[in-house]
Amino acid sequence: MDRKVAIVGIGCRYPGGVNTPGDFWSMLAEGRDCTIPPPDDRFDASFFWHPNRTPGKLYSRCGGYLQCNVFEFDRQFFKIPPDEANHLDPQIQLLLEVTWEALENAGIPPRSIRGSNTGVYVGVTSSEYLMMTVSPFSNISQYTNSGTNSCMVANRISYEFDLHGPSFSVDTACSSSLYSIHLASEAIRKGDCSMAIAGGVNLMLLPGTTIGFCQAGMLSPDGKCKSFDASADGYCRSEGAGVVVLKPLDKALADGDRVYAVIRGGSLTNDGRTPGIANPSYDAQLDLVEKACAAAKVHPHEIQYVEAHGTGTKVGDRTEANALGQILGRGRTEEDLPLYIGSVKSNFGHTEGAAGVAGIIKLALMISKGQIPRVVHFSSPNPDIYFDVLNIKVPRALLQWEGDGTRLAGCSSFGFGGANAHLILERTPSSVPPAAVANSDKVYEKQCEKGTGHETIMLLSGNTKAALKEQIGLWISFITNKIAFNEDRFQQSLYTAANRYQHHAERLAIVVNGPEDAVKKLNLLTRGEKLKAAVDGKVPEGAERGKMAFVFSGMGTQWWGMARHLALEDPVFSDVIQRFENVLKTLGADWSIADMLTKETNPDKINRTATLLSCPDIAQPCICAVQMGLFELLKQYDVIPDAIIGHSVGEVAAAYAAGLLAFEDAVRVIYHRGKELSKTSGHGKMLAVLHPIREVEELLEKDENKNIINVAATNSPNQIVLSGDVNAVDSFKDKLKSAEIKCVLLKVNNAFHSYQQEQVKNGILKQLRILSASNKTTELQIPMISTVTNKWLSTEITNTAHYWWTNIRQQVRFMQSVQVLLQDGYNSSVEVGAHPALGPALKDILSTVKSRTTKQHVIPTLLRPRDVSSTADDRENSLLTTASLHVMGYPVNFSPAFEEKHRRVHDIPAYPWQRVLCNAGTGYSSSQYRFPQRVHPLLGQEQETLEETNSQKSKVWCSNLSEESVPWLKHHILDGNVVVPAAAYVETALAAASEVYEDKNVLSLKNLQFKRFMFAPTSEAIIKSTLQQNSAKEKQFGLYSKDASGSWILHATAEVHKGDLTQPIGSINPLANVAERCSKTISSEEIYEAAKKLASISVLRSTALLHAQHLRPMKKPWSQLRHQTRLQENLDGTSTILPSWTRFCTHLPACHS
């Protein structure tokens, strides 16, 4: 129960372009405010906004919005069908991506934890997407429920990642994600799960929740969280997602994970009964922090920082800060550090369901960085918080974290239903190197001592070619800007990408020599150039990959510089050579294989070395040692073949690799094999014929020298090797040449695999009889097929002198053995040797196999350069071998390619999602909840009608009149009754005319007649407006209301005339001369007093008018009036002339009274 929990990975998506932990820290360090007005594609902000707390409206101008289209998702990456993806809540879509990124950040390939006991705990507080997809009901699909139910926020992650631990969603409002992290930590401590993914999500898809919090007065009008500041006036709603990957600390250290911070413990409580359910409780918060300290086993004064809930409300900030100070700050001595408090909400607002995890991410980054960022918008401390008395400070700049290095800190989160959470974190304890590194093979220490050169491997991949292409660009930017060409950080990033990353289908592997070389090569690839040091391709799916065999080549691959750099620099390879050397000495060898492979650097001696390497007693041990070294080199990369095959002399190293010969026995066999065969040198020749083997065999059968020419090897359908007497071989060669059959003499002076080797039979049987008597036992590890018998070998066969005699004497039936492998599903071959001599033969054999699904591959290990006066780049060649296998889909452990100090998890570019629109929201729901149609509140919706009078068309509109639709109506009172003002009739007439005459012509009303009063309804009433065409430029307007009986009552009529514009609008100022002639000033108070005397209204000040002090004075000669005033914003943009302003104009004649 006392096990500490490590935060090893972070994934996040928050406002201000915060898409990675690095982005998150940059935002904090720079002190950025990431709040913005609502994006245009969310909802019609101008429709819903109102400066005051008004039903159905919101007054907060800004929020924390993600800088992306939240309805886009990379469904193909997660293999989700289109319809299912469309009905999947964008919050779940977002969490799937962020969870993947968190695991990437942790250096945990998601595929590696499939089937594991990993728990998923996710906080979520809303499911607005359901409202967007179920109206009308016909849009509901089989995926609606599974796509929008809150349980699926967690369960879908468990499903997609195949995680078998506990999985549930948590809703405690704003503390949901901190609750989730605490529950996940406790589950790890109790052993309920071995690892956990915890976090939260929140998206603001609809304005409804914001409107609700505005009605409660919780939000800040300017949309800023001014945490702990005197100007705090509410919080700012925000959206985002955050995920942390949690593991037991001891397991994280053993696995070599990057640990951001450690969770020591925490507590969960509830406020209980308070004056209101959303009211915070000071006593409950005291209790919460005390319990958290007790659970974490820390003294309150040891806490140096608290990431507070800090929403920026006066009451909430005061309650929280004073409670924190009372428990953690009060009583600290001068020697103690002050208690700093802060809140990330000051940066991007309150992300509600994702708020607690945002605080944990901030705190984890602060602890790992050793810095405390400033609180944005903090300038004047809240006077109700006792900062000095309680030893509390709010950081105003980026500070260094002082103290003894423990960096103990707390994080609080409160739900508005009273659910509180507080967790205590600390710095990762200093420790010895991770066990995963400390317990590694000792060769790593030798590798660091001797150096491995600068060449290493860079692996990039994507689920699609487009993603891979984007990865290349991301890495160029990453190396250039993020790690700034730093060698150590570059190597750590490559290590992470190679060994701690999920590799995708489209792959690219490049051998690079430092960050500058990497950027250069990546830029060449972006221009479409091919690189010798790069391999790319797509991994076949499932069984299509086939099986892979190691092919150990025979004579003809040796050269003076073979594997020289590996023998000198690679610890694994050089260790094999040294062991080989030691065994050779015990066998009586009078020459040094180590010297042969490493010390000949003088050009004058190179030819001598080359000559020596043509002698079987020198060449064959060298070939075998290099092959055994290459096998061990590949084995440390976890490259283990499914089968093994050897060609002639190559069978010795092949048998060792297969586990059919012990190391010492393999050296014994090759030593005596070479020594015995050197006795037959100088008496024979070998001829390779590149022609269909059946035709060559028929020609040989007819030749007079057929008894002294043997078939030494059948390598492929079009490659056969003949061996025999010197003169006989020369004669047969000439005959083939005359028949225009391609053939070439091999550079040997020995007729291997021919009758000439009979003389060494007794010698080889004698020297190797010790194999049968050997007490050393071997276990078969890898299947090996014999090129002597074309059958699978066993230790009983290979540990006999007889088998190695047949290996010398019998024909090498290489083609037939390869064909057996092909029939068993082997399609990839790695040629193990100093040069790929068998590559052409393998490709010739593979060309006869017709497969539409399985691609054939032949991969070399080392390459002899064209200019053999210089050595080859063995490290690049061996890395390209592993790279090729990786691109083909074979698992490769690339850790040996990196020095121990670079085997650390480091940031790398996040996966480039290839998103497409996934949205099942309907037009109906959009028009209802996000983008309501802008309908004039008095005119209403146009109605369909067949009514015609005198063959002239008429138009009809209907609206529902109520205080909600026309809020200013309640201010127009006559004799105690709310009456619809005459100005509303005028406004309605002009609105109707404006819909008919859409070309913005001058409109005039004539013969306006008010038939009777229209009393405002107590709830809702229907009014009807008609516009009947009299002529092209004249229409008759009528305004009706429906009485209790359902009959229409006429209230007003007017003639609407369309005027002609004789000059452009704005070219004249009709008030220019009037202003000069108005000499008398009348105050606004006098206007209102005169209006009251007329008894026209009892309350004139409409909400649409500013207060009297904003009305400018007027001057009045009684024949003309000039008035200036300023209106507040047209709230919804639907009114033609704001009725309250029209009413004001109708009251100006009161000035004459």
KOLGUKOL-317067 format. One record per residue (C-alpha): x, y, z; residue in three letters. Coordinates in pm, whole numbers, plus 50000, padded with zeros to 5 digits. Example, Ala and Ser with C-alpha at 12.3 -4.5 7.8 and 13.67 -1.06 7.14 Angstrom:
2
512304955050780Ala 513674989450714Ser 
% end
This chain:
1153
500005000050000Met 502995023450044Asp 504205019249688Arg 504815052249515Lys 503405058449170Val 505415073948889Ala 504125096448613Ile 506025083048312Val 504065097248019Gly 501995127847933Ile 499595134547648Gly 497675166847619Cys 495615189347399Arg 494805223447543Tyr 494065258547410Pro 496755280147257Gly 498155252647035Gly 499255231847335Val 499535197347176Asn 502555182647356Thr 504155184647701Pro 506785206947544Gly 504095230747419Asp 502505230047765Phe 505745240347932Trp 506455267547676Ser 503035282347747Met 503745282148121Leu 507275295748094Ala 506175323747863Glu 503145331948077Gly 500735331347784Arg 496995337947795Asp 495425313247554Cys 491785323947572Thr 490025335747256Ile 486495344047139Pro 484455313747032Pro 485535300646690Pro 483045307846412Asp 482425270746352Asp 481265263446709Arg 478155284546741Phe 476795318646648Asp 478395339046924Ala 476795371446810Ser 473375355346838Phe 473895341247187Phe 475915369647339Trp 474305396247557His 476135420547786Pro 473895412648080Asn 472595381248243Arg 469675374648007Thr 467665342547962Pro 468995321947676Gly 472105343447641Lys 475725342547753Leu 477725372647861Tyr 481255358347867Ser 483205369847563Arg 486105344747558Cys 486895308747631Gly 489715283947604Gly 489165267347266Tyr 491325241647092Leu 493015253446776Gln 491655225846557Cys 488465212546409Asn 487225190546692Val 485045170846450Phe 488065157546260Glu 489585124246355Phe 492065098946214Asp 489545070646202Arg 491655049845963Gln 494495049046214Phe 492195032846469Phe 490475011946201Lys 487015025546283Ile 484385024046002Pro 483045057645876Pro 479545055146023Asp 480815043746360Glu 483425071346366Ala 480795097346275Asn 478685087746576His 481675086446812Leu 481735115447057Asp 484565139346960Pro 485655137747323Gln 486335100547280Ile 488045106746947Gln 490265132647112Leu 491085110047403Leu 492095081447174Leu 494655103747007Glu 495895118947333Val 496155084747499Thr 498265072347208Trp 500465103347241Glu 500815098047617Ala 502055062547561Leu 504405075247291Glu 505685101347534Asn 506205073947792Ala 508215053547546Gly 505675025347573Ile 504635011447234Pro 500845006947263Pro 501034972747103Arg 503364961247381Ser 500644964947646Ile 497854947347459Arg 496234921947687Gly 497924936847993Ser 496354944748328Asn 496334982148252Thr 493565003148403Gly 491795032648244Val 490325060548456Tyr 488895090748277Val 487055121448398Gly 484255135248183Val 481435159248267Thr 479425164447951Ser 478035145847651Ser 476795173847427Glu 477405153847112Tyr 474335132847184Leu 472095163347139Met 473755170446806Met 473135135846664Thr 469665124746782Val 467585152546629Ser 465695140946433Pro 465405105546564Phe 465895092046214Ser 469575101046249Asn 470035076646538Ile 472155046946429Ser 473385014546579Gln 476475033646693Tyr 474735062846864Thr 474535047647212Asn 477985031947210Ser 479445063647065Gly 478025088547314Thr 477495070547645Asn 479825084747909Ser 481045050048011Cys 482575046847665Met 484975075447734Val 487055050647934Ala 485795017947792Asn 486585027647435Arg 490225033247528Ile 490364998947690Ser 488754984247380Tyr 490945001047119Glu 494174994147309Phe 493064959647430Asp 493624967547797Leu 492244943048051His 492484962748377Gly 489734982748551Pro 488035007648321Ser 485515034048417Phe 484545070048362Ser 484385094348652Val 482055124348682Asp 482545146348986Thr 482265177948776Ala 485415199048782Cys 487385174448998Ser 486665144648772Ser 490135140148626Ser 491955144748959Leu 489595119149109Tyr 490535096448819Ser 494255100248879Ile 493875093649251His 491725062949191Leu 494225050248935Ala 497135055649175Ser 495355037249453Glu 494515008549218Ala 498205005049131Ile 499145005549499Arg 496624978449579Lys 497644957349280Gly 494344960649097Asp 496294970248787Cys 499954969848685Ser 499785002848501Met 497125029348446Ala 496035055348198Ile 494285084048376Ala 493035118148274Gly 490045137548155Gly 488415155147862Val 486095184247798Asn 484765199047476Leu 482375228447443Met 480355218147140Leu 477175237147231Leu 476595270347405Pro 474015256247647Gly 476335248347939Thr 478015282247908Thr 474615298847911Ile 473755279348226Gly 476875290748411Phe 476205326248293Cys 472725324148442Gln 474385312948767Ala 476755342648748Gly 479835320448767Met 481665332148455Leu 483935361848399Ser 482515387148149Pro 485865391147973Asp 486555353847974Gly 489725354648186Lys 490525335448503Cys 492175361248729Lys 493255336648995Ser 493835352049341Phe 493655387249200Asp 491515415349336Ala 489885418548994Ser 488685382348995Ala 485105382048866Asp 484425346148767Gly 486025318948567Tyr 486505312048198Cys 485215279648051Arg 487725260047851Ser 488205227147673Glu 490965202047636Gly 492175167247716Ala 494975154247931Gly 496275119247999Val 499055106848226Val 500575072148221Val 501125058148569Leu 503345029348681Lys 504725017249014Pro 507865037649077Leu 510105007349126Asp 508864992148799Lys 509335025048614Ala 512935027848734Leu 513624991648647Ala 512214996548297Asp 514355027248235Gly 511305049948203Asp 511435087548214Arg 509785097748542Val 508325132848542Tyr 507205131848905Ala 506085107849174Val 502645106549334Ile 503175101349708Arg 499515100549804Gly 496325120249826Gly 492795122949955Ser 489205125549836Leu 486435142550036Thr 483115160449995Asn 481865193650130Asp 478675178350262Gly 475925203150342Arg 476755239450255Thr 474535270450210Pro 474275260549844Gly 475385229849659Ile 477895250049454Ala 479265268849760Asn 482765258649873Pro 483455248050230Ser 486455262150413Tyr 486355234850678Asp 486085207450417Ala 489125220750238Gln 491115221450561Leu 490155185350619Asp 491065175750261Leu 494625189250275Val 495275174950623Glu 494205140450508Lys 496305142950191Ala 499445151750389Cys 498775122750622Ala 498295098650331Ala 501485110850166Ala 503365109950496Lys 504675145350466Val 504675174350710His 502535203350582Pro 505495227350601His 507445205250360Glu 505035214150081Ile 506625241449871Gln 503985247349606Tyr 500305240349549Val 498655239849209Glu 495345253249330Ala 491885249749185His 492115287749147Gly 489185294748918Thr 489245332248968Gly 486035336849164Thr 486255359749465Lys 484635335649709Val 486295304449572Gly 489795319349563Asp 489425333749912Arg 488195301050060Thr 490825279549892Glu 493875301749946Ala 493085307950311Asn 492485270950374Ala 495785261750206Leu 497605288250403Gly 496055277250730Gln 497265241350691Ile 500435245350487Leu 501625280850539Gly 500835292750890Arg 503575286651139Gly 506465285350896Arg 509665300051032Thr 511985324250855Glu 514175294950757Glu 511265277750587Asp 510495284550224Leu 507265303250152Pro 504245284950016Leu 503705293649651Tyr 500285288749497Ile 499255291049135Gly 496705279548881Ser 497025269648518Val 493485282248472Lys 494975316948449Ser 496605305548124Asn 493725289647940Phe 490695288348162Gly 488865260948345His 488775228848144Thr 486315213048390Glu 486515175448320Gly 490145179848210Ala 491085205548475Ala 492555182748742Gly 494845165048499Val 495905198948359Ala 497055208148709Gly 498915175048746Ile 500615179648408Ile 501685214648506Lys 502965202648840Leu 504825172848691Ala 506555195448438Leu 507425220848710Met 508945193548926Ile 510975179148640Ser 512115213448522Lys 512755228148868Gly 510925260348790Gln 507745277748904Ile 505875297448634Pro 503985329448698Arg 500245332648739Val 498835351848444Val 496565381848520His 497865384448878Phe 498755420148966Ser 496765430749275Ser 496315404349547Pro 492785396049652Asn 492315416349974Pro 490285388150129Asp 493265364350116Ile 495695367250408Tyr 498875363250205Phe 501335376850462Asp 499825360950769Val 499635326850604Leu 503035329050430Asn 501455325550086Ile 502965339149768Lys 501735339949410Val 504585338749155Pro 504715369448929Arg 507605356748713Ala 509285324048620Leu 511165313348934Leu 513795287249011Gln 512535261049253Trp 514605265449567Glu 515035240849848Gly 516645207449916Asp 515615192349585Gly 512655171749704Thr 510205195549532Arg 507145184749727Leu 503955199749590Ala 500205195449604Gly 497405197849352Cys 493775205849434Ser 490605201949235Ser 487025208649347Phe 483765198049189Gly 480865222449212Phe 478855194649372Gly 481335193449660Gly 483625165049543Ala 487165175349640Asn 490555159949561Ala 494135167849663His 497245148849551Leu 500835153549668Ile 503715149049425Leu 507485149249460Glu 510625147849253Arg 511955114649127Thr 514385100949386Pro 517995100849272Ser 519025065249206Ser 521485042549036Val 521025037448662Pro 517805019048576Pro 518044981548615Ala 517174977748248Ala 520494994848176Val 522574984548478Ala 521864947548417Asn 522604949148048Ser 525264927947887Asp 528734938247992Lys 529634943347630Val 527874977047653Tyr 530624988847886Glu 533234977847635Lys 531264995147365Gln 531425027947553Cys 535125023447621Glu 536035015647262Lys 533425037147094Gly 531055026646822Thr 531545054946581Gly 528925081046520His 526745061846277Glu 523425051146414Thr 519925043546295Ile 516965066846247Met 513565050446217Leu 510455068546099Leu 507055053946023Ser 503445062445955Gly 500185044545913Asn 500025058945561Thr 502535072745313Lys 501165107445376Ala 501815103645749Ala 505355091245685Leu 506035120445454Lys 504775144045722Glu 506995126745977Gln 510055135545770Ile 509165172345785Gly 508425170546157Leu 511805154846227Trp 513635181346026Ile 511915208146232Ser 512425188746555Phe 516175184246506Ile 516625219946390Thr 514445238346639Asn 513595216446937Lys 516905199547011Ile 518975224746814Ala 521405198746674Phe 522475187847023Asn 524245154346979Glu 523195137847305Asp 519565148347277Arg 519605137446914Phe 520915102947003Gln 518365099147284Gln 515585109047046Ser 516745083446790Leu 516945057047062Tyr 513385064847167Thr 512145063946807Ala 513905030946744Ala 513285011947067Asn 510435028347260Arg 508025036346979Tyr 505175019046798Gln 506395012946444His 503715016246176His 503214999845838Ala 504925025745616Glu 508555026345728Arg 511765044845661Leu 515165036145809Ala 518235057745758Ile 521805053345878Val 522875087745996Val 526055102846130Asn 524915130046368Gly 522075155646360Pro 523475176346073Glu 523825145545855Asp 520305134745948Ala 518775168045843Val 520765167345519Lys 519535132445432Lys 515955139945530Leu 515955170645308Asn 517255149545018Leu 514415125145073Leu 511845153045069Thr 513155161744722Arg 512595126144609Gly 516245115644594Glu 517305079744664Lys 519865073644937Leu 522265044344968Lys 521995047045343Ala 518175045645350Ala 515635017645325Val 511885022245296Asp 508835000745238Gly 505534988345372Lys 505224960245620Val 503124931345483Pro 500034923245684Glu 499814891945895Gly 501134859845744Ala 502074877445421Glu 505384886745582Arg 506514850645557Gly 509514835445733Lys 513164845345722Met 516274823745679Ala 519954830745734Phe 522104819645441Val 525794814545520Phe 527814818845203Ser 530884798845105Gly 534254805044941Met 534744835744725Gly 533494861144977Thr 536834866845148Gln 538944897845089Trp 541704915345282Trp 539454941645445Gly 536564918645536Met 534734930045853Ala 537764950645952Arg 535864978946121His 533704954546311Leu 536724935046430Ala 538324967246548Leu 535334986046689Glu 532354963846766Asp 532684947047109Pro 530424917547027Val 532114910146697Phe 535654914746829Ser 534854891947122Asp 533984863946878Val 537244869346691Ile 539234868047012Gln 537504835947124Arg 538134821346779Phe 541794830946808Glu 542144813847145Asn 540674781247019Val 542864781946707Leu 545954784346928Lys 544904753547122Thr 544584735246790Leu 548134744546693Gly 547554773146449Ala 550754792246377Asp 549014823346254Trp 546734849746410Ser 543224854046278Ile 542894886346478Ala 545964900446302Asp 544724888245967Met 541424906846009Leu 542704938446175Thr 546384946446140Lys 547254946645773Glu 547084983645689Thr 550284987545488Asn 549374988845115Pro 552444968045033Asp 551214940245259Lys 547614941145143Ile 548384919944836Asn 550134894845057Arg 547064893045278Thr 544864888544974Ala 547104860044858Thr 546964843445197Leu 543184846245196Leu 543054825344880Ser 544544796145070Cys 541914773245224Pro 543764769445557Asp 543604807545606Ile 540524817345406Ala 538084792145550Gln 538694800145920Pro 538454837345836Cys 535174832345650Ile 533804811645936Cys 534934836146208Ala 533374865646026Val 530104846645983Gln 530014836346349Met 530764872046451Gly 527994885346226Leu 525564860146371Phe 526344871546726Glu 526154907746614Leu 522684902546467Leu 521604882146768Lys 522224911347002Gln 519704930246785Tyr 517294901446852Asp 517494891846485Val 516944854446500Ile 516114835746179Pro 513374810046143Asp 515754786745964Ala 519414784245861Ile 521144771845551Ile 524864770645469Gly 526684768545138His 529714745545144Ser 532184760245394Val 529354782145522Gly 527714751645678Glu 530204752345966Val 529234786846092Ala 525614778246007Ala 525734747746231Ala 527144768746514Tyr 524394794746467Ala 521734767746465Ala 523034753446790Gly 524174721246623Leu 527884727046696Leu 529514741547004Ala 531754771646947Phe 534974752147003Glu 533804723746780Asp 532924747746501Ala 536434762346516Val 537864727046521Arg 535884716546212Val 536804747246008Ile 540464746046110Tyr 540974710146003His 538714714245698Arg 540854742645567Gly 544124726045659Lys 543204693645486Glu 541874710745172Leu 545074730945136Ser 546754697745055Lys 544804695344729Thr 545464730944616Ser 547114736744278Gly 545594706744100His 542154718244001Gly 539854745543879Lys 536234755643921Met 533894769943659Leu 530634788243722Ala 528174784543434Val 525274808743405Leu 522904787743201His 519984764143265Pro 521564736843474Ile 519794707943299Arg 521264718142963Glu 524734721643114Val 524484687343277Glu 523454672442942Glu 526454688342773Leu 528774675943045Leu 527374640743018Glu 528384640542649Lys 531864654342713Asp 534874631542699Glu 536144645743029Asn 532974639043222Lys 534774615543461Asn 537254642243577Ile 534724670643596Ile 532144669643871Asn 529164691443947Val 530354709944259Ala 527184729844323Ala 523744736044181Thr 523124771244301Asn 520044781044104Ser 518034771443796Pro 520524790843584Asn 523754787543783Gln 525834756043817Ile 529434752243935Val 531754725943784Leu 534964713543947Ser 537784691343828Gly 541044687143645Asp 542664719543524Val 542914710243159Asn 539544693643149Ala 537804723943298Val 539594747343056Asp 538554725842762Ser 534914724742869Phe 534954762342925Lys 536094768042569Asp 533294746142435Lys 530734766142635Leu 532154798742510Lys 531924787242152Ser 528274778842216Ala 527844814142358Glu 527064800942701Ile 528184824942972Lys 530694810843215Cys 533514823243440Val 536464806643612Leu 536464810943989Leu 539534825744153Lys 540564793344322Val 543264767444252Asn 541394738844408Asn 538694716044272Ala 536384716844573Phe 533544691444592His 535204669144331Ser 536924635244310Tyr 540224653044387Gln 539194656244755Gln 539094618744807Glu 542694620044924Gln 541764640445234Val 539014616945348Lys 541084597445597Asn 542684628845737Gly 539414646845798Ile 537764616245952Leu 540714612046184Lys 540954648446292Gln 537234651746357Leu 536504618746524Arg 536734637946853Ile 533334653046770Leu 531584620146838Ser 533464615747164Ala 532914651347278Ser 531204655747612Asn 529844689247505Lys 526154689147431Thr 524164714147229Thr 520454719847199Glu 518834726046867Leu 517784762646865Gln 517124770746501Ile 516154745846226Pro 518944740145972Met 518574723245637Ile 521544705245488Ser 522804714545142Thr 524344679945128Val 521194659645188Thr 518424685845161Asn 517124673145494Lys 516804689545835Trp 519854683946049Leu 520214672546409Ser 523064672746658Thr 523514635546607Glu 524354642246243Ile 526434673746272Thr 528584660846556Asn 530114633646342Thr 533234634246130Ala 531354616445855His 528964645245795Tyr 531794670145754Trp 533524646745511Trp 530364645845297Thr 530214683645327Asn 533654684545163Ile 533124658044898Arg 529504659244796Gln 527794683344562Gln 526374714844722Val 522654711744649Arg 521934747544744Phe 519034753344503Met 517184722544619Gln 517564732144987Ser 516304767344922Val 513324753044736Gln 512434732545044Val 512454764545249Leu 510284782444995Leu 507724754645009Gln 507604759245387Asp 506794796545355Gly 510254812045373Tyr 510434843045156Asn 513234864045306Ser 516934856045314Ser 519764873345496Val 523124863845349Glu 525624861845633Val 529124868045509Gly 531764892745404Ala 530084898145066His 526734886844916Pro 528094860744673Ala 524854840944673Leu 522574870544609Gly 522194864444233Pro 521524827444285Ala 518904834344552Leu 517124859344331Lys 517194834444045Asp 515574807944265Ile 512994832544400Leu 512084843444047Ser 510614808943987Thr 508194813344277Val 504954829444175Lys 503274847044465Ser 500854875744437Arg 500804882944810Thr 504254875044944Thr 507174896544837Lys 510604879844825Gln 513614896444989His 517354890244974Val 519354910845221Ile 523144912645248Pro 525074918445570Thr 528464931645460Leu 529504945245122Leu 532914945344956Arg 533534979844801Pro 534204983544432Arg 537584998244519Asp 539134971144735Val 542134992844816Ser 540065008045096Ser 538004992545371Thr 534214990745371Ala 531815008745603Asp 530924977645798Asp 528824995546061Arg 526645012145799Glu 526234979245613Asn 525304959645926Ser 522874986746034Leu 521284986045689Leu 520784948545733Thr 518804953846052Thr 517074983745892Ala 515954962645598Ser 514554936145828Leu 512754963046028His 511184977645715Val 510044942745617Met 508314939345953Gly 510694916846145Tyr 511154926946509Pro 514564942346573Val 516004954946902Asn 518034985446810Phe 519384992347161Ser 522894980047069Pro 523085007646809Ala 523225033247089Phe 525655040147368Glu 524445033947723Glu 524235071047805Lys 521855076047514His 519455048247609Arg 516985072347768Arg 513415081247679Val 513375115347512His 510795136647337Asp 510255129246970Ile 507775143946720Pro 504215133246795Ala 502435111446544Tyr 501055132046252Pro 497365123646253Trp 495695121745913Gln 492295134346019Arg 489085134845822Val 485695149545909Leu 483745125846136Cys 480495143046230Asn 476985128946255Ala 475495161646374Gly 472375171246181Thr 471365203746020Gly 468335204246244Tyr 470345202446565Ser 472755228346432Ser 469925252646359Ser 468395245746697Gln 471405246746926Tyr 474365262346746Arg 473315284446460Phe 469675294246515Pro 468035311046222Gln 468035348646272Arg 464315355346287Val 463015390146358His 461415387146705Pro 458335407046600Leu 457975396146239Leu 458695359346291Gly 458815331846028Gln 457335335545681Glu 454355312745630Gln 453385293145322Glu 450105306745177Thr 447985303044866Leu 446025334444944Glu 445785359144658Glu 443805391444625Thr 443045407144286Asn 445665383644140Ser 448345400844348Gln 450585379844573Lys 450645384744948Ser 453105374145217Lys 452315363545572Val 454575360845879Trp 453825347546226Cys 455745351346551Ser 455375341246914Asn 455335372647122Leu 456675368947477Ser 458985385847724Glu 461715360947634Glu 461555368447262Ser 461125406247312Val 462735413947651Pro 462355451947627Trp 458585448247597Leu 458035446547974Lys 459255482248016His 456395497547812His 453595502048066Ile 450385522148028Leu 448015525148321Asp 449635494848480Gly 449345473148169Asn 452175461747946Val 451275474747601Val 452995468047274Val 454255502647171Pro 453435518946840Ala 457125518246760Ala 456915480246751Ala 454255483146478Tyr 456595505146278Val 459505481646330Glu 457425451646220Thr 456255469445904Ala 459785479545811Leu 461045444345881Ala 458445429545648Ala 459265454745380Ala 463005447745416Ser 462465410645351Glu 460545418545033Val 462815446044909Tyr 466195429744964Glu 468105454944751Asp 468345479845039Lys 466175506444880Asn 464835536045072Val 461545525845234Leu 458815548645361Ser 455605542645555Leu 452505562545475Lys 448965563345613Asn 450055545045927Leu 446875538046125Gln 446715523346474Phe 443415504846499Lys 443555493146859Arg 445895485447148Phe 447795452547164Met 448295442047522Phe 451405421247586Ala 450615385547688Pro 451455372048031Thr 452995341447870Ser 452995339347490Glu 450785351047206Ala 450765347546829Ile 450895378346608Ile 450525378846230Lys 451935403645982Ser 450775406045621Thr 452175424445324Leu 449875426245023Gln 451125439044691Gln 449285469144548Asn 451875477444284Ser 455535471444211Ala 456495499444450Lys 453635498444699Glu 452425472544942Lys 449775472245212Gln 450875461845561Phe 448655447245831Gly 449395436346187Leu 447095411646368Tyr 446935392346693Ser 444885361746777Lys 442295365347052Asp 441095338947294Ala 438535326047042Ser 441185321446777Gly 440035350946563Ser 442545375346413Trp 442295411246543Ile 443655439346327Leu 445845463946519His 447575485246256Ala 447815491745885Thr 450195511445666Ala 451305516945311Glu 454855506445237Val 456545525344954His 459805517144780Lys 461745548844699Gly 464245556444421Asp 467795565644507Leu 468745596044302Thr 472205597544458Gln 474415573744654Pro 473815569645023Ile 476205589545234Gly 476855616744977Ser 474755642245160Ile 474385652145523Asn 470825663845582Pro 471675674545937Leu 474495697545840Ala 472405729545826Asn 469975718946096Val 472735717846354Ala 473555754246284Glu 469945765246323Arg 469295747046654Cys 470155771846927Ser 468365760247241Lys 469735732347461Thr 467365708147634Ile 468635682447882Ser 467615646247874Ser 465885650548210Glu 463625677248061Glu 462725654047774Ile 461685626048010Tyr 459715649948228Glu 457855663847929Ala 457125629047804Ala 455675618648137Lys 453325648348125Lys 451995635147799Leu 451175603147983Ala 452385583747685Ser 454585561247893Ile 455365555448255Ser 458805540948192Val 460715553547892Leu 464215541847962Arg 464435510047760Ser 467265485647806Thr 468385493347455Ala 469075529847546Leu 472035540747748Leu 471325559448068His 470445596348058Ala 473985607948112Gln 474885593147775His 472285614047593Leu 473835644847446Arg 472155678747493Pro 469725691147228Met 469105725247083Lys 465615734946981Lys 463995760646767Pro 460445748046771Trp 460355740846400Ser 463355717446394Gln 464925692346631Leu 468375676746637Arg 469085647746869His 472175626246923Gln 472345594247122Thr 474345561947127Arg 472765527547130Leu 474185496247278Gln 475045468947034Glu 472295454346822Asn 472055423047024Leu 471045397646763Asp 471225417146440Gly 467595410846350Thr 465995444946406Ser 465695469346120Thr 465505499146355Ile 465705491046723Leu 462105496646842Pro 463175513647163Ser 465105539246960Trp 462065544346737Thr 459975549847047Arg 462435575447172Phe 462085594746847Cys 458305594646879Thr 458655611347218His 460765640347096Leu 457645661647028Pro 457285662847404Ala 459935689747385Cys 457285713347233His 454965710747530Ser 
% end
